[in-house]
């Protein structure tokens, strides 16, 4: 039986990725070991893992994760309060498929979409 999923996304610079997820999205680093070229971040019930890919061209990165939330309005406001850039085409809105969603791009252009069922 499947019980969890931890997406793995590319990163060019571990400290830049760590700082973005901590300071802009409110994540914390998972675990006490510091693995070379690998980073694990968590917030509430989810984890996102990152692998080092120094040659990554952010303009050619198609990494994407869809994250469900149960309080999207408060989370969106928290990000705005932290001056987190919202994707220009990803402002908070109700989608035709019955989800309230918004999106951000991390420093490596991984697209994180947050959604809540209506």
Protein Blocks (a to p, Z undefined) as FASTA:
>chain_A
ZZbdcdddddfblklmmmmmmmmnopacedjbdcehiacddehjbccdddddfkbcfklc
cbdcddddfblmlmmmmmmmnopacdfklcccddfkopacdddddfkopacdddddZZ
